[in-house]
């Protein structure tokens, strides 16, 4: 990374980079590179995202109305279009059952532009920053050279992140904001490693996507191996507790109960109303459909060119991003890799109990909840020397995502 020497050392099975003492000019040059390259990445990726969806429809932007409510000192929403679903009606008022962080992120923009706030463009901007943060994270892990560029491209253009960021609708925007805070928590963990801040940042991600709280499994394991146990894991939990407590307050303001998120106790409009009425919002019944979509669901055959179309219900992560198979090659004896895998599974399990596999999408958008953790395993599985197969897998992933993103922007469904 710039002029930094790579001094590999073992830290819970992961390689990190240390910065040696250098002449002042060399350090200044290295610092400039550390800033310049992420800014360049963010600018280029934003351009790609912008061109991918140059005329966004702005159909669903629930969080703009929630941000407007916050600015008015309320938690209930008003003025939203009649066709909006996922709205909870409770005691004569209307609420979102989603966690509030995406709306908090939009508050400055809504304060300026009100309901005209372009949530999609903001999603693209945050998504572009996410890709730059992936570059920074890989550097913190000691990944350099072509491999660092390749994995950054994989994250930004070879996963569902591309389509989700460029669509920016309510459900997708929540994923992009969550990924932003997960990446920041991982960067801090592999950088200055301030346990309270790591927990706080992960908690902000939880305030976008609740299942991400189980990502704390990895951080607790890693911090428990630091000197001064149990102080550092406790500091992490204290940081995590702050956003979780704020969620409790938010729930009290909406429904009078810190544990009532609105997902289960109240009726809300949804295209899946029949399933919800029969099985509820959260049920073991939904696990097979999630597993099928995540692992096996393929494109659908059509009788005209290009003769295949993406399934609107999602598609297998292996078909959409073949390069993720390298995660299976990550050394299992490494304790950190095992705990990363456990964290991914723990994040995924509660999601698979949910009634929806993600609605109209290319791929399985819920995979973004754990994608930053998975990226680390993919990097470990590729090893130090890039093979032709690894380069081909990333190129294929980007090609598939280009097809899927353009298809979803100009819907063929």
JOLINZI-V699098 format. One record per residue. N is the residue number from 1. RES is the residue in three letters. PSI is psi in radians with two decimals (999 if undefined). Layout:
# JOLINZI-V699098
<<N/RES/PSI> <N/RES/PSI>>
This chain:
# JOLINZI-V699098
<<1/UNK/1.79> <2/UNK/-2.24> <3/UNK/0.06> <4/UNK/2.38> <5/UNK/2.45> <6/UNK/2.06> <7/UNK/1.42> <8/UNK/2.35> <9/UNK/2.73> <10/UNK/2.21> <11/UNK/1.69> <12/UNK/0.69> <13/UNK/0.09> <14/UNK/2.54> <15/UNK/2.37> <16/UNK/2.94> <17/UNK/2.36> <18/UNK/2.63> <19/UNK/2.02> <20/UNK/2.83> <21/UNK/2.31> <22/UNK/2.83> <23/UNK/2.64> <24/UNK/-0.78> <25/UNK/-0.70> <26/UNK/-0.72> <27/UNK/-0.66> <28/UNK/-0.71> <29/UNK/-0.74> <30/UNK/-0.73> <31/UNK/-0.73> <32/UNK/-0.73> <33/UNK/-0.67> <34/UNK/-0.48> <35/UNK/-0.75> <36/UNK/-0.80> <37/UNK/-0.82> <38/UNK/-0.65> <39/UNK/-0.71> <40/UNK/-0.76> <41/UNK/-0.83> <42/UNK/-0.71> <43/UNK/-0.79> <44/UNK/-0.78> <45/UNK/-0.69> <46/UNK/-0.70> <47/UNK/-0.74> <48/UNK/-0.81> <49/UNK/-0.74> <50/UNK/-0.82> <51/UNK/-0.46> <52/UNK/-0.46> <53/UNK/1.25> <54/UNK/-0.31> <55/UNK/1.24> <56/UNK/2.59> <57/UNK/-0.38> <58/UNK/0.66> <59/UNK/-0.79> <60/UNK/1.96> <61/UNK/1.05> <62/UNK/-0.68> <63/UNK/-0.41> <64/UNK/-0.73> <65/UNK/-0.60> <66/UNK/-0.71> <67/UNK/-0.68> <68/UNK/-0.70> <69/UNK/-0.76> <70/UNK/-0.73> <71/UNK/-0.46> <72/UNK/0.02> <73/UNK/0.44> <74/UNK/2.89> <75/UNK/-0.27> <76/UNK/2.67> <77/UNK/2.68> <78/UNK/2.79> <79/UNK/0.11> <80/UNK/2.70> <81/UNK/2.67> <82/UNK/-0.46> <83/UNK/-0.05> <84/UNK/2.34> <85/UNK/-3.07> <86/UNK/0.66> <87/UNK/2.27> <88/UNK/2.21> <89/UNK/2.19> <90/UNK/2.07> <91/UNK/0.79> <92/UNK/0.04> <93/UNK/2.90> <94/UNK/2.41> <95/UNK/2.70> <96/UNK/2.43> <97/UNK/-0.01> <98/UNK/2.65> <99/UNK/2.77> <100/UNK/-0.16> <101/UNK/-0.73> <102/UNK/-0.63> <103/UNK/-0.67> <104/UNK/-0.74> <105/UNK/-0.58> <106/UNK/-0.20> <107/UNK/-0.85> <108/UNK/-0.72> <109/UNK/-0.74> <110/UNK/-0.56> <111/UNK/-0.48> <112/UNK/-0.86> <113/UNK/-0.13> <114/UNK/-2.43> <115/UNK/-0.21> <116/UNK/0.04> <117/UNK/2.29> <118/UNK/1.55> <119/UNK/-0.56> <120/UNK/-0.80> <121/UNK/-0.64> <122/UNK/-0.67> <123/UNK/-0.76> <124/UNK/-0.74> <125/UNK/-0.81> <126/UNK/-0.67> <127/UNK/-0.72> <128/UNK/-0.69> <129/UNK/-0.67> <130/UNK/-0.73> <131/UNK/-0.70> <132/UNK/-0.65> <133/UNK/-0.60> <134/UNK/-0.69> <135/UNK/-0.81> <136/UNK/-0.78> <137/UNK/-0.79> <138/UNK/-0.65> <139/UNK/-0.69> <140/UNK/-0.47> <141/UNK/-0.02> <142/UNK/0.20> <143/UNK/2.26> <144/UNK/-3.11> <145/UNK/-2.57> <146/UNK/-0.59> <147/UNK/-0.68> <148/UNK/-0.77> <149/UNK/-0.74> <150/UNK/-0.78> <151/UNK/-0.56> <152/UNK/-0.76> <153/UNK/-0.68> <154/UNK/-0.81> <155/UNK/-0.81> <156/UNK/-0.50> <157/UNK/-0.12> <158/UNK/0.14> <159/UNK/3.10> <160/UNK/-0.19> <161/UNK/-0.65> <162/UNK/-0.98> <163/UNK/-0.74> <164/UNK/-0.77> <165/UNK/-0.66> <166/UNK/-0.39> <167/UNK/-0.82> <168/UNK/0.27> <169/UNK/3.00> <170/UNK/-0.95> <171/UNK/-0.62> <172/UNK/-0.69> <173/UNK/-0.66> <174/UNK/-0.70> <175/UNK/-0.75> <176/UNK/-0.74> <177/UNK/-0.70> <178/UNK/-0.78> <179/UNK/-0.68> <180/UNK/-0.83> <181/UNK/-0.56> <182/UNK/-0.79> <183/UNK/-0.73> <184/UNK/-0.69> <185/UNK/-0.69> <186/UNK/-0.69> <187/UNK/-0.76> <188/UNK/-0.68> <189/UNK/-0.73> <190/UNK/0.16> <191/UNK/-1.91> <192/UNK/-0.36> <193/UNK/0.68> <194/UNK/1.88> <195/UNK/-0.73> <196/UNK/-0.76> <197/UNK/-0.67> <198/UNK/-0.83> <199/UNK/-0.70> <200/UNK/-0.81> <201/UNK/-0.72> <202/UNK/-0.66> <203/UNK/-0.63> <204/UNK/-0.61> <205/UNK/-0.70> <206/UNK/-0.55> <207/UNK/-0.02> <208/UNK/-0.76> <209/UNK/1.89> <210/UNK/-0.69> <211/UNK/-0.33> <212/UNK/-0.26> <213/UNK/-0.50> <214/UNK/-0.16> <215/UNK/-0.30> <216/UNK/-0.33> <217/UNK/-0.79> <218/UNK/-0.80> <219/UNK/-0.69> <220/UNK/-0.71> <221/UNK/-0.88> <222/UNK/-0.76> <223/UNK/-0.45> <224/UNK/-0.29> <225/UNK/-0.06> <226/UNK/2.85> <227/UNK/2.62> <228/UNK/0.34> <229/UNK/2.38> <230/UNK/0.29> <231/UNK/-0.82> <232/UNK/-0.76> <233/UNK/-0.62> <234/UNK/-0.66> <235/UNK/-0.70> <236/UNK/-0.83> <237/UNK/-0.61> <238/UNK/-0.74> <239/UNK/-0.74> <240/UNK/-0.59> <241/UNK/-0.47> <242/UNK/-0.96> <243/UNK/-0.61> <244/UNK/-0.70> <245/UNK/-0.68> <246/UNK/-0.64> <247/UNK/-0.71> <248/UNK/-0.73> <249/UNK/-0.74> <250/UNK/-0.72> <251/UNK/-0.68> <252/UNK/-0.76> <253/UNK/-0.53> <254/UNK/-0.88> <255/UNK/0.05> <256/UNK/0.22> <257/UNK/2.17> <258/UNK/-0.36> <259/UNK/-0.06> <260/UNK/1.81> <261/UNK/-0.23> <262/UNK/-0.16> <263/UNK/-0.52> <264/UNK/-0.63> <265/UNK/-0.16> <266/UNK/2.71> <267/UNK/2.38> <268/UNK/2.71> <269/UNK/2.36> <270/UNK/2.59> <271/UNK/-0.20> <272/UNK/0.50> <273/UNK/-0.66> <274/UNK/-0.80> <275/UNK/-0.72> <276/UNK/-0.72> <277/UNK/-0.61> <278/UNK/-0.77> <279/UNK/-0.18> <280/UNK/3.03> <281/UNK/-0.42> <282/UNK/1.97> <283/UNK/2.59> <284/UNK/-0.39> <285/UNK/-0.50> <286/UNK/-0.18> <287/UNK/-0.82> <288/UNK/-0.70> <289/UNK/-0.63> <290/UNK/-0.81> <291/UNK/-0.72> <292/UNK/-0.77> <293/UNK/-0.78> <294/UNK/-0.66> <295/UNK/-0.52> <296/UNK/-0.46> <297/UNK/2.27> <298/UNK/2.97> <299/UNK/2.84> <300/UNK/2.53> <301/UNK/2.44> <302/UNK/2.86> <303/UNK/0.28> <304/UNK/2.94> <305/UNK/2.38> <306/UNK/0.29> <307/UNK/-0.13> <308/UNK/2.47> <309/UNK/2.58> <310/UNK/2.51> <311/UNK/2.21> <312/UNK/-0.26> <313/UNK/0.00> <314/UNK/2.98> <315/UNK/2.87> <316/UNK/2.36> <317/UNK/-0.49> <318/UNK/-0.61> <319/UNK/-0.66> <320/UNK/-0.71> <321/UNK/1.35> <322/UNK/-0.47> <323/UNK/-0.30> <324/UNK/-0.30> <325/UNK/-0.38> <326/UNK/-0.35> <327/UNK/-0.51> <328/UNK/-0.29> <329/UNK/-0.08> <330/UNK/2.40> <331/UNK/1.98> <332/UNK/-0.56> <333/UNK/-0.39> <334/UNK/2.12> <335/UNK/-0.73> <336/UNK/-0.66> <337/UNK/-0.68> <338/UNK/-0.74> <339/UNK/-0.53> <340/UNK/-0.77> <341/UNK/-0.72> <342/UNK/-0.69> <343/UNK/-0.73> <344/UNK/-0.82> <345/UNK/-0.73> <346/UNK/-0.65> <347/UNK/-0.68> <348/UNK/-0.64> <349/UNK/-0.91> <350/UNK/-0.52> <351/UNK/-0.65> <352/UNK/-0.19> <353/UNK/-0.15> <354/UNK/2.61> <355/UNK/-0.40> <356/UNK/2.42> <357/UNK/0.04> <358/UNK/0.01> <359/UNK/-2.59> <360/UNK/2.10> <361/UNK/2.85> <362/UNK/1.95> <363/UNK/-2.70> <364/UNK/1.67> <365/UNK/-0.46> <366/UNK/-0.28> <367/UNK/-0.32> <368/UNK/-0.41> <369/UNK/-0.59> <370/UNK/0.09> <371/UNK/-0.71> <372/UNK/-0.64> <373/UNK/-0.71> <374/UNK/-0.61> <375/UNK/-0.67> <376/UNK/-0.74> <377/UNK/-0.67> <378/UNK/-0.75> <379/UNK/-0.78> <380/UNK/-0.67> <381/UNK/-0.47> <382/UNK/-0.35> <383/UNK/-3.04> <384/UNK/-0.63> <385/UNK/2.12> <386/UNK/2.27> <387/UNK/2.88> <388/UNK/-0.58> <389/UNK/-0.68> <390/UNK/-0.77> <391/UNK/-0.72> <392/UNK/-0.67> <393/UNK/-0.72> <394/UNK/-0.76> <395/UNK/-0.72> <396/UNK/-0.72> <397/UNK/-0.77> <398/UNK/-0.70> <399/UNK/-0.77> <400/UNK/-0.71> <401/UNK/-0.59> <402/UNK/-0.82> <403/UNK/-0.86> <404/UNK/-0.69> <405/UNK/-0.78> <406/UNK/-0.63> <407/UNK/-0.76> <408/UNK/-0.49> <409/UNK/-0.65> <410/UNK/1.36> <411/UNK/2.24> <412/UNK/0.00> <413/UNK/999>>
